[in-house]
Amino acid sequence: MKQSTAPVTLAIKVVTGCVLALNLGLYIAAFYQPGRLVAGIILSLILLACYLFWVPVEYELNGEELVVAFRIGRVRYRPVVKCSVLEQPVRRGLRLIGNGGFFAGAGIFWNRQFGVFRAYITTNKPGTIVLVETPKRKIVISPAEPQAWVMAR
């Protein structure tokens, strides 16, 4: 079963807009201090490209394998042991690596609820998040139709 991601929430749109506005300010400032800001602009463009391409666009569950597709590339997790819809939003925790709302919520996180887990979400609304468990990992995703996703398992 393949599904696209859930629609992006307002919070992610706001964070993305703020980060893009800050970057635009950096680019404008470069006209006034060209020599000093070149390294910042190069780093900023690299980070923008990385985060833009590390946004989940589709999830696939085939047999016992979860595939998370990004704009470029994909990651596979197997064997899938359990899928369940979370009725509560994922609680805040510690971001170990990844981004916390720039284009999406993607990366490795830790909280008391799950311990260390991977997240590839575009929303955090109750009832829209699916927890996928493998023997070694917990993965949080946000498919467009979470109930259908769980039923397909």
Rosetta constraint file for C-alpha pairs under 8 A:
AtomPair CA 1 CA 60 HARMONIC 5.57 0.50
AtomPair CA 1 CA 61 HARMONIC 5.22 0.50
AtomPair CA 1 CA 62 HARMONIC 6.19 0.50
AtomPair CA 1 CA 149 HARMONIC 7.58 0.50
AtomPair CA 1 CA 152 HARMONIC 6.96 0.50
AtomPair CA 2 CA 58 HARMONIC 6.99 0.50
AtomPair CA 2 CA 59 HARMONIC 5.73 0.50
AtomPair CA 2 CA 60 HARMONIC 4.30 0.50
AtomPair CA 2 CA 61 HARMONIC 6.48 0.50
AtomPair CA 3 CA 58 HARMONIC 5.66 0.50
AtomPair CA 3 CA 59 HARMONIC 5.36 0.50
AtomPair CA 3 CA 60 HARMONIC 6.40 0.50
AtomPair CA 3 CA 143 HARMONIC 6.04 0.50
AtomPair CA 3 CA 144 HARMONIC 6.38 0.50
AtomPair CA 3 CA 145 HARMONIC 7.48 0.50
AtomPair CA 3 CA 149 HARMONIC 7.95 0.50
AtomPair CA 4 CA 57 HARMONIC 5.84 0.50
AtomPair CA 4 CA 58 HARMONIC 4.21 0.50
AtomPair CA 4 CA 59 HARMONIC 6.16 0.50
AtomPair CA 4 CA 143 HARMONIC 5.96 0.50
AtomPair CA 4 CA 144 HARMONIC 5.77 0.50
AtomPair CA 5 CA 56 HARMONIC 6.99 0.50
AtomPair CA 5 CA 57 HARMONIC 5.62 0.50
AtomPair CA 5 CA 58 HARMONIC 5.58 0.50
AtomPair CA 5 CA 59 HARMONIC 7.09 0.50
AtomPair CA 5 CA 121 HARMONIC 7.59 0.50
AtomPair CA 5 CA 122 HARMONIC 6.76 0.50
AtomPair CA 5 CA 142 HARMONIC 5.79 0.50
AtomPair CA 5 CA 143 HARMONIC 4.48 0.50
AtomPair CA 5 CA 144 HARMONIC 5.04 0.50
AtomPair CA 6 CA 122 HARMONIC 6.17 0.50
AtomPair CA 6 CA 123 HARMONIC 6.64 0.50
AtomPair CA 6 CA 128 HARMONIC 7.64 0.50
AtomPair CA 6 CA 142 HARMONIC 5.66 0.50
AtomPair CA 6 CA 143 HARMONIC 5.14 0.50
AtomPair CA 6 CA 144 HARMONIC 3.97 0.50
AtomPair CA 6 CA 145 HARMONIC 7.46 0.50
AtomPair CA 7 CA 122 HARMONIC 6.59 0.50
AtomPair CA 7 CA 123 HARMONIC 7.03 0.50
AtomPair CA 7 CA 144 HARMONIC 7.16 0.50
AtomPair CA 8 CA 12 HARMONIC 6.55 0.50
AtomPair CA 8 CA 13 HARMONIC 7.03 0.50
AtomPair CA 8 CA 104 HARMONIC 7.59 0.50
AtomPair CA 8 CA 122 HARMONIC 4.88 0.50
AtomPair CA 8 CA 123 HARMONIC 5.76 0.50
AtomPair CA 9 CA 13 HARMONIC 6.46 0.50
AtomPair CA 9 CA 122 HARMONIC 6.60 0.50
AtomPair CA 9 CA 123 HARMONIC 5.28 0.50
AtomPair CA 9 CA 124 HARMONIC 7.78 0.50
AtomPair CA 10 CA 14 HARMONIC 6.09 0.50
AtomPair CA 11 CA 15 HARMONIC 6.25 0.50
AtomPair CA 11 CA 101 HARMONIC 7.52 0.50
AtomPair CA 12 CA 16 HARMONIC 6.02 0.50
AtomPair CA 12 CA 101 HARMONIC 4.98 0.50
AtomPair CA 12 CA 102 HARMONIC 6.32 0.50
AtomPair CA 12 CA 103 HARMONIC 6.29 0.50
AtomPair CA 12 CA 104 HARMONIC 6.29 0.50
AtomPair CA 12 CA 105 HARMONIC 7.87 0.50
AtomPair CA 12 CA 122 HARMONIC 7.35 0.50
AtomPair CA 12 CA 123 HARMONIC 7.79 0.50
AtomPair CA 13 CA 17 HARMONIC 6.01 0.50
AtomPair CA 13 CA 102 HARMONIC 7.93 0.50
AtomPair CA 13 CA 103 HARMONIC 7.16 0.50
AtomPair CA 14 CA 18 HARMONIC 6.13 0.50
AtomPair CA 15 CA 19 HARMONIC 6.22 0.50
AtomPair CA 15 CA 101 HARMONIC 6.02 0.50
AtomPair CA 15 CA 102 HARMONIC 5.85 0.50
AtomPair CA 15 CA 103 HARMONIC 7.96 0.50
AtomPair CA 16 CA 20 HARMONIC 6.10 0.50
AtomPair CA 16 CA 101 HARMONIC 6.97 0.50
AtomPair CA 16 CA 102 HARMONIC 4.75 0.50
AtomPair CA 16 CA 103 HARMONIC 5.69 0.50
AtomPair CA 17 CA 21 HARMONIC 6.04 0.50
AtomPair CA 18 CA 22 HARMONIC 6.19 0.50
AtomPair CA 19 CA 23 HARMONIC 6.25 0.50
AtomPair CA 19 CA 102 HARMONIC 7.41 0.50
AtomPair CA 20 CA 24 HARMONIC 6.13 0.50
AtomPair CA 21 CA 25 HARMONIC 6.23 0.50
AtomPair CA 22 CA 26 HARMONIC 6.35 0.50
AtomPair CA 23 CA 27 HARMONIC 6.32 0.50
AtomPair CA 23 CA 44 HARMONIC 7.04 0.50
AtomPair CA 24 CA 28 HARMONIC 6.22 0.50
AtomPair CA 25 CA 29 HARMONIC 6.05 0.50
AtomPair CA 26 CA 30 HARMONIC 6.24 0.50
AtomPair CA 26 CA 37 HARMONIC 7.77 0.50
AtomPair CA 26 CA 40 HARMONIC 7.93 0.50
AtomPair CA 26 CA 41 HARMONIC 7.07 0.50
AtomPair CA 27 CA 31 HARMONIC 7.21 0.50
AtomPair CA 27 CA 41 HARMONIC 6.70 0.50
AtomPair CA 28 CA 32 HARMONIC 7.58 0.50
AtomPair CA 29 CA 33 HARMONIC 6.40 0.50
AtomPair CA 29 CA 34 HARMONIC 7.93 0.50
AtomPair CA 29 CA 37 HARMONIC 7.85 0.50
AtomPair CA 30 CA 34 HARMONIC 4.69 0.50
AtomPair CA 30 CA 35 HARMONIC 7.85 0.50
AtomPair CA 30 CA 36 HARMONIC 7.69 0.50
AtomPair CA 30 CA 37 HARMONIC 5.56 0.50
AtomPair CA 30 CA 38 HARMONIC 7.23 0.50
AtomPair CA 33 CA 37 HARMONIC 6.46 0.50
AtomPair CA 34 CA 38 HARMONIC 6.44 0.50
AtomPair CA 37 CA 41 HARMONIC 6.20 0.50
AtomPair CA 38 CA 42 HARMONIC 6.25 0.50
AtomPair CA 39 CA 43 HARMONIC 6.16 0.50
AtomPair CA 40 CA 44 HARMONIC 5.93 0.50
AtomPair CA 41 CA 45 HARMONIC 6.10 0.50
AtomPair CA 42 CA 46 HARMONIC 6.28 0.50
AtomPair CA 43 CA 47 HARMONIC 6.21 0.50
AtomPair CA 44 CA 48 HARMONIC 6.08 0.50
AtomPair CA 45 CA 49 HARMONIC 6.15 0.50
AtomPair CA 46 CA 50 HARMONIC 6.20 0.50
AtomPair CA 47 CA 51 HARMONIC 6.11 0.50
AtomPair CA 48 CA 52 HARMONIC 5.95 0.50
AtomPair CA 49 CA 53 HARMONIC 6.16 0.50
AtomPair CA 50 CA 54 HARMONIC 6.08 0.50
AtomPair CA 51 CA 55 HARMONIC 6.67 0.50
AtomPair CA 51 CA 99 HARMONIC 7.74 0.50
AtomPair CA 51 CA 102 HARMONIC 7.13 0.50
AtomPair CA 51 CA 103 HARMONIC 7.05 0.50
AtomPair CA 52 CA 71 HARMONIC 7.78 0.50
AtomPair CA 52 CA 103 HARMONIC 6.56 0.50
AtomPair CA 53 CA 70 HARMONIC 6.46 0.50
AtomPair CA 53 CA 71 HARMONIC 4.96 0.50
AtomPair CA 53 CA 72 HARMONIC 5.65 0.50
AtomPair CA 54 CA 70 HARMONIC 5.68 0.50
AtomPair CA 54 CA 71 HARMONIC 6.60 0.50
AtomPair CA 54 CA 72 HARMONIC 7.19 0.50
AtomPair CA 54 CA 106 HARMONIC 7.60 0.50
AtomPair CA 55 CA 70 HARMONIC 5.38 0.50
AtomPair CA 55 CA 71 HARMONIC 6.38 0.50
AtomPair CA 55 CA 103 HARMONIC 6.45 0.50
AtomPair CA 55 CA 104 HARMONIC 5.90 0.50
AtomPair CA 55 CA 106 HARMONIC 7.15 0.50
AtomPair CA 55 CA 120 HARMONIC 7.63 0.50
AtomPair CA 56 CA 68 HARMONIC 6.56 0.50
AtomPair CA 56 CA 69 HARMONIC 5.75 0.50
AtomPair CA 56 CA 70 HARMONIC 4.47 0.50
AtomPair CA 56 CA 71 HARMONIC 6.97 0.50
AtomPair CA 56 CA 104 HARMONIC 7.51 0.50
AtomPair CA 56 CA 106 HARMONIC 7.89 0.50
AtomPair CA 56 CA 120 HARMONIC 6.06 0.50
AtomPair CA 56 CA 121 HARMONIC 7.20 0.50
AtomPair CA 56 CA 122 HARMONIC 7.85 0.50
AtomPair CA 57 CA 68 HARMONIC 7.81 0.50
AtomPair CA 57 CA 69 HARMONIC 5.87 0.50
AtomPair CA 57 CA 70 HARMONIC 5.39 0.50
AtomPair CA 57 CA 71 HARMONIC 6.51 0.50
AtomPair CA 58 CA 68 HARMONIC 6.13 0.50
AtomPair CA 58 CA 69 HARMONIC 5.12 0.50
AtomPair CA 58 CA 70 HARMONIC 7.04 0.50
AtomPair CA 58 CA 143 HARMONIC 7.70 0.50
AtomPair CA 59 CA 66 HARMONIC 7.19 0.50
AtomPair CA 59 CA 67 HARMONIC 5.74 0.50
AtomPair CA 59 CA 68 HARMONIC 4.75 0.50
AtomPair CA 59 CA 69 HARMONIC 6.11 0.50
AtomPair CA 59 CA 143 HARMONIC 6.84 0.50
AtomPair CA 60 CA 65 HARMONIC 7.97 0.50
AtomPair CA 60 CA 66 HARMONIC 5.75 0.50
AtomPair CA 60 CA 67 HARMONIC 4.97 0.50
AtomPair CA 60 CA 68 HARMONIC 6.53 0.50
AtomPair CA 60 CA 69 HARMONIC 7.94 0.50
AtomPair CA 61 CA 65 HARMONIC 5.72 0.50
AtomPair CA 61 CA 66 HARMONIC 4.73 0.50
AtomPair CA 61 CA 67 HARMONIC 6.40 0.50
AtomPair CA 61 CA 153 HARMONIC 7.74 0.50
AtomPair CA 62 CA 66 HARMONIC 6.79 0.50
AtomPair CA 64 CA 78 HARMONIC 6.04 0.50
AtomPair CA 64 CA 79 HARMONIC 4.88 0.50
AtomPair CA 64 CA 80 HARMONIC 4.85 0.50
AtomPair CA 64 CA 81 HARMONIC 7.46 0.50
AtomPair CA 65 CA 76 HARMONIC 6.74 0.50
AtomPair CA 65 CA 77 HARMONIC 5.74 0.50
AtomPair CA 65 CA 78 HARMONIC 4.64 0.50
AtomPair CA 65 CA 79 HARMONIC 5.56 0.50
AtomPair CA 65 CA 80 HARMONIC 5.78 0.50
AtomPair CA 66 CA 76 HARMONIC 5.66 0.50
AtomPair CA 66 CA 77 HARMONIC 5.12 0.50
AtomPair CA 66 CA 78 HARMONIC 6.40 0.50
AtomPair CA 66 CA 79 HARMONIC 7.92 0.50
AtomPair CA 66 CA 80 HARMONIC 6.75 0.50
AtomPair CA 67 CA 74 HARMONIC 6.66 0.50
AtomPair CA 67 CA 75 HARMONIC 5.72 0.50
AtomPair CA 67 CA 76 HARMONIC 4.54 0.50
AtomPair CA 67 CA 77 HARMONIC 6.50 0.50
AtomPair CA 68 CA 74 HARMONIC 5.50 0.50
AtomPair CA 68 CA 75 HARMONIC 5.36 0.50
AtomPair CA 68 CA 76 HARMONIC 6.50 0.50
AtomPair CA 68 CA 120 HARMONIC 7.90 0.50
AtomPair CA 69 CA 73 HARMONIC 6.22 0.50
AtomPair CA 69 CA 74 HARMONIC 4.27 0.50
AtomPair CA 69 CA 75 HARMONIC 6.65 0.50
AtomPair CA 70 CA 74 HARMONIC 5.57 0.50
AtomPair CA 77 CA 134 HARMONIC 7.30 0.50
AtomPair CA 78 CA 134 HARMONIC 6.26 0.50
AtomPair CA 79 CA 134 HARMONIC 5.65 0.50
AtomPair CA 79 CA 135 HARMONIC 7.29 0.50
AtomPair CA 80 CA 132 HARMONIC 6.84 0.50
AtomPair CA 80 CA 133 HARMONIC 5.86 0.50
AtomPair CA 80 CA 134 HARMONIC 4.72 0.50
AtomPair CA 80 CA 135 HARMONIC 7.72 0.50
AtomPair CA 81 CA 132 HARMONIC 7.66 0.50
AtomPair CA 81 CA 133 HARMONIC 5.60 0.50
AtomPair CA 81 CA 134 HARMONIC 5.15 0.50
AtomPair CA 81 CA 135 HARMONIC 6.90 0.50
AtomPair CA 82 CA 131 HARMONIC 7.97 0.50
AtomPair CA 82 CA 132 HARMONIC 5.85 0.50
AtomPair CA 82 CA 133 HARMONIC 5.15 0.50
AtomPair CA 82 CA 134 HARMONIC 7.10 0.50
AtomPair CA 82 CA 153 HARMONIC 7.76 0.50
AtomPair CA 83 CA 130 HARMONIC 6.60 0.50
AtomPair CA 83 CA 131 HARMONIC 5.63 0.50
AtomPair CA 83 CA 132 HARMONIC 4.55 0.50
AtomPair CA 83 CA 133 HARMONIC 6.38 0.50
AtomPair CA 83 CA 150 HARMONIC 5.64 0.50
AtomPair CA 83 CA 153 HARMONIC 6.87 0.50
AtomPair CA 84 CA 130 HARMONIC 5.50 0.50
AtomPair CA 84 CA 131 HARMONIC 5.32 0.50
AtomPair CA 84 CA 132 HARMONIC 6.74 0.50
AtomPair CA 84 CA 150 HARMONIC 6.04 0.50
AtomPair CA 85 CA 127 HARMONIC 6.19 0.50
AtomPair CA 85 CA 128 HARMONIC 7.02 0.50
AtomPair CA 85 CA 129 HARMONIC 5.79 0.50
AtomPair CA 85 CA 130 HARMONIC 4.42 0.50
AtomPair CA 85 CA 131 HARMONIC 6.26 0.50
AtomPair CA 85 CA 146 HARMONIC 6.51 0.50
AtomPair CA 85 CA 147 HARMONIC 6.94 0.50
AtomPair CA 85 CA 150 HARMONIC 7.03 0.50
AtomPair CA 86 CA 126 HARMONIC 6.78 0.50
AtomPair CA 86 CA 127 HARMONIC 5.63 0.50
AtomPair CA 86 CA 128 HARMONIC 7.17 0.50
AtomPair CA 86 CA 129 HARMONIC 5.49 0.50
AtomPair CA 86 CA 130 HARMONIC 5.86 0.50
AtomPair CA 86 CA 131 HARMONIC 6.73 0.50
AtomPair CA 87 CA 126 HARMONIC 4.99 0.50
AtomPair CA 87 CA 127 HARMONIC 4.54 0.50
AtomPair CA 87 CA 128 HARMONIC 7.73 0.50
AtomPair CA 87 CA 129 HARMONIC 7.75 0.50
AtomPair CA 88 CA 125 HARMONIC 7.63 0.50
AtomPair CA 88 CA 126 HARMONIC 4.74 0.50
AtomPair CA 88 CA 127 HARMONIC 6.75 0.50
AtomPair CA 89 CA 124 HARMONIC 5.40 0.50
AtomPair CA 89 CA 125 HARMONIC 5.74 0.50
AtomPair CA 89 CA 126 HARMONIC 4.99 0.50
AtomPair CA 89 CA 127 HARMONIC 7.78 0.50
AtomPair CA 89 CA 129 HARMONIC 7.41 0.50
AtomPair CA 90 CA 124 HARMONIC 6.65 0.50
AtomPair CA 91 CA 111 HARMONIC 7.02 0.50
AtomPair CA 91 CA 113 HARMONIC 7.27 0.50
AtomPair CA 92 CA 111 HARMONIC 6.65 0.50
AtomPair CA 93 CA 109 HARMONIC 6.82 0.50
AtomPair CA 93 CA 110 HARMONIC 5.48 0.50
AtomPair CA 93 CA 111 HARMONIC 4.32 0.50
AtomPair CA 93 CA 112 HARMONIC 7.43 0.50
AtomPair CA 94 CA 109 HARMONIC 5.65 0.50
AtomPair CA 94 CA 110 HARMONIC 5.07 0.50
AtomPair CA 94 CA 111 HARMONIC 6.29 0.50
AtomPair CA 95 CA 99 HARMONIC 7.73 0.50
AtomPair CA 95 CA 100 HARMONIC 7.41 0.50
AtomPair CA 95 CA 107 HARMONIC 7.61 0.50
AtomPair CA 95 CA 108 HARMONIC 6.39 0.50
AtomPair CA 95 CA 109 HARMONIC 4.48 0.50
AtomPair CA 95 CA 110 HARMONIC 6.44 0.50
AtomPair CA 96 CA 107 HARMONIC 7.63 0.50
AtomPair CA 96 CA 108 HARMONIC 5.49 0.50
AtomPair CA 96 CA 109 HARMONIC 5.22 0.50
AtomPair CA 96 CA 110 HARMONIC 7.02 0.50
AtomPair CA 97 CA 107 HARMONIC 5.55 0.50
AtomPair CA 97 CA 108 HARMONIC 5.28 0.50
AtomPair CA 97 CA 109 HARMONIC 6.99 0.50
AtomPair CA 98 CA 105 HARMONIC 7.87 0.50
AtomPair CA 98 CA 106 HARMONIC 5.70 0.50
AtomPair CA 98 CA 107 HARMONIC 3.96 0.50
AtomPair CA 98 CA 108 HARMONIC 6.23 0.50
AtomPair CA 99 CA 104 HARMONIC 7.45 0.50
AtomPair CA 99 CA 105 HARMONIC 5.89 0.50
AtomPair CA 99 CA 106 HARMONIC 5.66 0.50
AtomPair CA 99 CA 107 HARMONIC 6.23 0.50
AtomPair CA 100 CA 104 HARMONIC 7.21 0.50
AtomPair CA 100 CA 105 HARMONIC 4.96 0.50
AtomPair CA 100 CA 106 HARMONIC 6.81 0.50
AtomPair CA 101 CA 105 HARMONIC 4.66 0.50
AtomPair CA 101 CA 106 HARMONIC 7.69 0.50
AtomPair CA 103 CA 122 HARMONIC 7.84 0.50
AtomPair CA 104 CA 120 HARMONIC 7.27 0.50
AtomPair CA 104 CA 121 HARMONIC 6.01 0.50
AtomPair CA 104 CA 122 HARMONIC 4.98 0.50
AtomPair CA 104 CA 123 HARMONIC 7.95 0.50
AtomPair CA 105 CA 119 HARMONIC 6.58 0.50
AtomPair CA 105 CA 120 HARMONIC 5.88 0.50
AtomPair CA 105 CA 121 HARMONIC 5.13 0.50
AtomPair CA 105 CA 122 HARMONIC 6.16 0.50
AtomPair CA 105 CA 123 HARMONIC 7.99 0.50
AtomPair CA 106 CA 118 HARMONIC 7.39 0.50
AtomPair CA 106 CA 119 HARMONIC 5.07 0.50
AtomPair CA 106 CA 120 HARMONIC 4.47 0.50
AtomPair CA 106 CA 121 HARMONIC 6.33 0.50
AtomPair CA 107 CA 118 HARMONIC 5.69 0.50
AtomPair CA 107 CA 119 HARMONIC 5.53 0.50
AtomPair CA 107 CA 120 HARMONIC 6.83 0.50
AtomPair CA 108 CA 116 HARMONIC 7.02 0.50
AtomPair CA 108 CA 117 HARMONIC 5.78 0.50
AtomPair CA 108 CA 118 HARMONIC 4.49 0.50
AtomPair CA 108 CA 119 HARMONIC 6.38 0.50
AtomPair CA 109 CA 116 HARMONIC 5.69 0.50
AtomPair CA 109 CA 117 HARMONIC 5.44 0.50
AtomPair CA 109 CA 118 HARMONIC 6.10 0.50
AtomPair CA 109 CA 119 HARMONIC 7.21 0.50
AtomPair CA 110 CA 114 HARMONIC 7.05 0.50
AtomPair CA 110 CA 115 HARMONIC 5.08 0.50
AtomPair CA 110 CA 116 HARMONIC 4.30 0.50
AtomPair CA 110 CA 117 HARMONIC 6.11 0.50
AtomPair CA 111 CA 115 HARMONIC 5.15 0.50
AtomPair CA 111 CA 116 HARMONIC 6.80 0.50
AtomPair CA 114 CA 138 HARMONIC 7.42 0.50
AtomPair CA 116 CA 137 HARMONIC 7.95 0.50
AtomPair CA 116 CA 138 HARMONIC 7.51 0.50
AtomPair CA 117 CA 137 HARMONIC 6.49 0.50
AtomPair CA 117 CA 138 HARMONIC 4.95 0.50
AtomPair CA 117 CA 139 HARMONIC 5.71 0.50
AtomPair CA 117 CA 140 HARMONIC 7.33 0.50
AtomPair CA 118 CA 137 HARMONIC 7.69 0.50
AtomPair CA 118 CA 138 HARMONIC 6.33 0.50
AtomPair CA 118 CA 139 HARMONIC 4.71 0.50
AtomPair CA 118 CA 140 HARMONIC 6.15 0.50
AtomPair CA 119 CA 139 HARMONIC 5.71 0.50
AtomPair CA 119 CA 140 HARMONIC 4.63 0.50
AtomPair CA 119 CA 141 HARMONIC 6.09 0.50
AtomPair CA 120 CA 139 HARMONIC 7.69 0.50
AtomPair CA 120 CA 140 HARMONIC 6.20 0.50
AtomPair CA 120 CA 141 HARMONIC 5.07 0.50
AtomPair CA 120 CA 142 HARMONIC 7.12 0.50
AtomPair CA 121 CA 129 HARMONIC 7.76 0.50
AtomPair CA 121 CA 140 HARMONIC 6.99 0.50
AtomPair CA 121 CA 141 HARMONIC 5.06 0.50
AtomPair CA 121 CA 142 HARMONIC 4.95 0.50
AtomPair CA 122 CA 142 HARMONIC 6.26 0.50
AtomPair CA 123 CA 128 HARMONIC 7.27 0.50
AtomPair CA 123 CA 129 HARMONIC 7.61 0.50
AtomPair CA 123 CA 142 HARMONIC 6.42 0.50
AtomPair CA 124 CA 128 HARMONIC 6.88 0.50
AtomPair CA 124 CA 129 HARMONIC 6.58 0.50
AtomPair CA 124 CA 142 HARMONIC 7.80 0.50
AtomPair CA 125 CA 129 HARMONIC 7.25 0.50
AtomPair CA 127 CA 146 HARMONIC 7.50 0.50
AtomPair CA 128 CA 142 HARMONIC 5.90 0.50
AtomPair CA 128 CA 143 HARMONIC 7.20 0.50
AtomPair CA 128 CA 144 HARMONIC 7.70 0.50
AtomPair CA 128 CA 145 HARMONIC 7.56 0.50
AtomPair CA 128 CA 146 HARMONIC 5.78 0.50
AtomPair CA 129 CA 140 HARMONIC 6.68 0.50
AtomPair CA 129 CA 141 HARMONIC 5.81 0.50
AtomPair CA 129 CA 142 HARMONIC 4.72 0.50
AtomPair CA 129 CA 143 HARMONIC 7.25 0.50
AtomPair CA 129 CA 146 HARMONIC 6.74 0.50
AtomPair CA 130 CA 140 HARMONIC 5.75 0.50
AtomPair CA 130 CA 141 HARMONIC 5.36 0.50
AtomPair CA 130 CA 142 HARMONIC 6.07 0.50
AtomPair CA 130 CA 143 HARMONIC 7.43 0.50
AtomPair CA 130 CA 146 HARMONIC 6.29 0.50
AtomPair CA 130 CA 150 HARMONIC 7.71 0.50
AtomPair CA 131 CA 138 HARMONIC 6.82 0.50
AtomPair CA 131 CA 139 HARMONIC 5.82 0.50
AtomPair CA 131 CA 140 HARMONIC 4.70 0.50
AtomPair CA 131 CA 141 HARMONIC 6.61 0.50
AtomPair CA 132 CA 138 HARMONIC 5.89 0.50
AtomPair CA 132 CA 139 HARMONIC 5.08 0.50
AtomPair CA 132 CA 140 HARMONIC 6.21 0.50
AtomPair CA 132 CA 141 HARMONIC 7.59 0.50
AtomPair CA 133 CA 137 HARMONIC 6.00 0.50
AtomPair CA 133 CA 138 HARMONIC 4.66 0.50
AtomPair CA 133 CA 139 HARMONIC 6.28 0.50
AtomPair CA 134 CA 138 HARMONIC 6.36 0.50
AtomPair CA 142 CA 146 HARMONIC 7.09 0.50
AtomPair CA 143 CA 149 HARMONIC 7.33 0.50
AtomPair CA 145 CA 149 HARMONIC 6.32 0.50
AtomPair CA 146 CA 150 HARMONIC 6.37 0.50
AtomPair CA 147 CA 151 HARMONIC 6.25 0.50
AtomPair CA 148 CA 152 HARMONIC 6.16 0.50
AtomPair CA 149 CA 153 HARMONIC 6.86 0.50
